[in-house]
């Protein structure tokens, strides 16, 4: 019996009590298969990969057990060695630590911005963190004298974003904040009209830091989307003790960051765990809230009761996923991106399936985005998007209480940004 078969049989023994429930859900899974990608191919372990007889050594060549390495030292076949697991644990611990404020650009004057106004639009007002961030940007602008600044509520999608941009252009706004990764390429005519009107458009939290800046806009702030997913992979492998696992990944690829986040998960598993399998399915955000989210995760758990890890590119998906895990008596854990307060808070509940949730603080992100927008409006060089981002923090059961009690990011960044904005020395610091 090979290693993966043995692992699956051990898992199967723990699930006998839920077999009837799983069988009842198989019909749902059949409707999801057309959209699912093929599992990540696990490279075959050849004799050369594992080491030839000469490499491994005969009894004489191998010498002592210390020379050849024990099975425990090598780790499970196709999995992660104990030494590598220790490296992953150190990376995860660093990601979970409180980040410190570091200025990403030089000080500059915001004095000339008093009396101007900005228009702030979230990707969708239904996403609380993004909606809060959009409102924070308005209040920060007001604190330095842009008192007529406005927040735009919307249901999300290109039609709503186009309406917002037209309102900003026709309303004579001086700057526009696109919040939480609104794709400017879905608004190309509006971007050109804004440019001609002298309106500075900055897209906040648009892409992963590895993606080049978008030429359609005056500037952008990016994020460590891909690193967040990698940290989730690390924790999933730590949770498995290095054993190979089956993974399901839910994406929303109409949002630009999702594409690279999906690839980051697949590439990291392929690098660290050749016997792990990863399947993915794309669910657009409107469809998720329309019921596709529930059918997708129920179908995945029915199709493969051995799933050990479920990744979501946005943590608004987490409540549906965790509910399905509990209802199906699954042992799977969820590894998400976002860092929203309500999701992180569930980690404190006994038996929670939430493994990790990594993301920025929305207030810090609002300040970093406002800083970039103010630079563009003041005629200052903007900071490259790969350098202009709020730091992320990895949340788990060990530090989740810090998030629920005080946002978990401190407030040193508030003084830090006001210290950069010359001409705002007497401004009342915005602390919601």
ChimeraX attribute file (.defattr): number of C-alpha atoms within 10 A of each C-alpha:
attribute: neighborCount
match mode: 1-to-1
recipient: residues
	/A:1	5
	/A:2	7
	/A:3	15
	/A:4	18
	/A:5	10
	/A:6	11
	/A:7	14
	/A:8	16
	/A:9	13
	/A:10	12
	/A:11	16
	/A:12	15
	/A:13	9
	/A:14	12
	/A:15	17
	/A:16	9
	/A:17	11
	/A:18	15
	/A:19	14
	/A:20	9
	/A:21	13
	/A:22	21
	/A:23	11
	/A:24	10
	/A:25	18
	/A:26	17
	/A:27	13
	/A:28	18
	/A:29	19
	/A:30	13
	/A:31	12
	/A:32	18
	/A:33	15
	/A:34	9
	/A:35	12
	/A:36	16
	/A:37	13
	/A:38	12
	/A:39	15
	/A:40	18
	/A:41	13
	/A:42	15
	/A:43	12
	/A:44	10
	/A:45	13
	/A:46	9
	/A:47	9
	/A:48	9
	/A:49	9
	/A:50	12
	/A:51	12
	/A:52	11
	/A:53	12
	/A:54	9
	/A:55	12
	/A:56	14
	/A:57	14
	/A:58	11
	/A:59	10
	/A:60	7
	/A:61	13
	/A:62	16
	/A:63	11
	/A:64	11
	/A:65	10
	/A:66	9
	/A:67	11
	/A:68	17
	/A:69	12
	/A:70	11
	/A:71	11
	/A:72	10
	/A:73	14
	/A:74	16
	/A:75	18
	/A:76	19
	/A:77	19
	/A:78	22
	/A:79	23
	/A:80	24
	/A:81	20
	/A:82	17
	/A:83	12
	/A:84	15
	/A:85	20
	/A:86	12
	/A:87	11
	/A:88	19
	/A:89	16
	/A:90	11
	/A:91	14
	/A:92	22
	/A:93	11
	/A:94	13
	/A:95	19
	/A:96	20
	/A:97	15
	/A:98	15
	/A:99	15
	/A:100	12
	/A:101	17
	/A:102	12
	/A:103	14
	/A:104	16
	/A:105	16
	/A:106	10
	/A:107	14
	/A:108	16
	/A:109	15
	/A:110	19
	/A:111	15
	/A:112	12
	/A:113	17
	/A:114	16
	/A:115	14
	/A:116	19
	/A:117	22
	/A:118	28
	/A:119	27
	/A:120	27
	/A:121	32
	/A:122	30
	/A:123	24
	/A:124	22
	/A:125	17
	/A:126	14
	/A:127	15
	/A:128	16
	/A:129	20
	/A:130	26
	/A:131	23
	/A:132	16
	/A:133	25
	/A:134	32
	/A:135	20
	/A:136	24
	/A:137	30
	/A:138	24
	/A:139	22
	/A:140	24
	/A:141	26
	/A:142	22
	/A:143	17
	/A:144	25
	/A:145	19
	/A:146	19
	/A:147	17
	/A:148	14
	/A:149	22
	/A:150	22
	/A:151	19
	/A:152	20
	/A:153	19
	/A:154	18
	/A:155	15
	/A:156	18
	/A:157	16
	/A:158	16
	/A:159	12
	/A:160	16
	/A:161	26
	/A:162	17
	/A:163	13
	/A:164	23
	/A:165	24
	/A:166	14
	/A:167	14
	/A:168	23
	/A:169	22
	/A:170	11
	/A:171	11
	/A:172	16
	/A:173	21
	/A:174	22
	/A:175	25
	/A:176	26
	/A:177	26
	/A:178	26
	/A:179	29
	/A:180	26
	/A:181	21
	/A:182	25
	/A:183	22
	/A:184	21
	/A:185	14
	/A:186	14
	/A:187	17
	/A:188	14
	/A:189	14
	/A:190	21
	/A:191	23
	/A:192	14
	/A:193	15
	/A:194	24
	/A:195	16
	/A:196	10
	/A:197	14
	/A:198	15
	/A:199	23
	/A:200	24
	/A:201	28
	/A:202	29
	/A:203	27
	/A:204	31
	/A:205	29
	/A:206	27
	/A:207	30
	/A:208	24
	/A:209	22
	/A:210	14
	/A:211	14
	/A:212	12
	/A:213	19
	/A:214	16
	/A:215	10
	/A:216	17
	/A:217	19
	/A:218	23
	/A:219	24
	/A:220	32
	/A:221	32
	/A:222	29
	/A:223	27
	/A:224	24
	/A:225	27
	/A:226	24
	/A:227	20
	/A:228	28
	/A:229	29
	/A:230	20
	/A:231	27
	/A:232	26
	/A:233	25
	/A:234	22
	/A:235	22
	/A:236	26
	/A:237	25
	/A:238	19
	/A:239	15
	/A:240	14
	/A:241	16
	/A:242	22
	/A:243	22
	/A:244	25
	/A:245	22
	/A:246	19
	/A:247	27
	/A:248	23
	/A:249	24
	/A:250	25
	/A:251	22
	/A:252	21
	/A:253	18
	/A:254	14
	/A:255	18
	/A:256	16
	/A:257	25
	/A:258	22
	/A:259	18
	/A:260	19
	/A:261	24
	/A:262	23
	/A:263	13
	/A:264	19
	/A:265	24
	/A:266	24
	/A:267	15
	/A:268	16
	/A:269	26
	/A:270	18
	/A:271	8
	/A:272	20
	/A:273	23
	/A:274	20
	/A:275	25
	/A:276	22
	/A:277	20
	/A:278	25
	/A:279	17
	/A:280	22
	/A:281	22
	/A:282	20
	/A:283	18
	/A:284	17
	/A:285	21
	/A:286	14
	/A:287	11
	/A:288	18
	/A:289	14
	/A:290	10
	/A:291	11
	/A:292	16
	/A:293	22
	/A:294	16
	/A:295	17
	/A:296	25
	/A:297	26
	/A:298	24
	/A:299	22
	/A:300	26
	/A:301	25
	/A:302	23
	/A:303	20
	/A:304	15
	/A:305	21
	/A:306	22
	/A:307	23
	/A:308	22
	/A:309	26
	/A:310	30
	/A:311	30
	/A:312	25
	/A:313	28
	/A:314	22
	/A:315	23
	/A:316	23
	/A:317	22
	/A:318	25
	/A:319	15
	/A:320	19
	/A:321	26
	/A:322	21
	/A:323	16
	/A:324	19
	/A:325	22
	/A:326	14
	/A:327	12
	/A:328	19
	/A:329	17
	/A:330	21
	/A:331	16
	/A:332	24
	/A:333	22
	/A:334	25
	/A:335	28
	/A:336	31
	/A:337	28
	/A:338	26
	/A:339	27
	/A:340	24
	/A:341	17
	/A:342	14
	/A:343	22
	/A:344	27
	/A:345	21
	/A:346	20
	/A:347	22
	/A:348	17
	/A:349	10
	/A:350	8
	/A:351	9
	/A:352	17
	/A:353	23
	/A:354	27
	/A:355	22
	/A:356	28
	/A:357	30
	/A:358	28
	/A:359	24
	/A:360	24
	/A:361	23
	/A:362	24
	/A:363	27
	/A:364	24
	/A:365	28
	/A:366	27
	/A:367	24
	/A:368	27
	/A:369	29
	/A:370	24
	/A:371	27
	/A:372	31
	/A:373	28
	/A:374	23
	/A:375	24
	/A:376	21
	/A:377	25
	/A:378	17
	/A:379	9
	/A:380	14
	/A:381	14
	/A:382	21
	/A:383	19
	/A:384	18
	/A:385	25
	/A:386	18
	/A:387	14
	/A:388	25
	/A:389	28
	/A:390	27
	/A:391	20
	/A:392	25
	/A:393	25
	/A:394	25
	/A:395	30
	/A:396	23
	/A:397	18
	/A:398	10
	/A:399	17
	/A:400	24
	/A:401	17
	/A:402	16
	/A:403	21
	/A:404	17
	/A:405	10
	/A:406	10
	/A:407	17
	/A:408	20
	/A:409	22
	/A:410	16
	/A:411	15
	/A:412	12
	/A:413	19
	/A:414	17
	/A:415	12
	/A:416	14
	/A:417	21
	/A:418	22
	/A:419	15
	/A:420	18
	/A:421	20
	/A:422	14
	/A:423	17
	/A:424	18
	/A:425	13
	/A:426	10
	/A:427	14
	/A:428	12
	/A:429	16
	/A:430	18
	/A:431	10
	/A:432	6
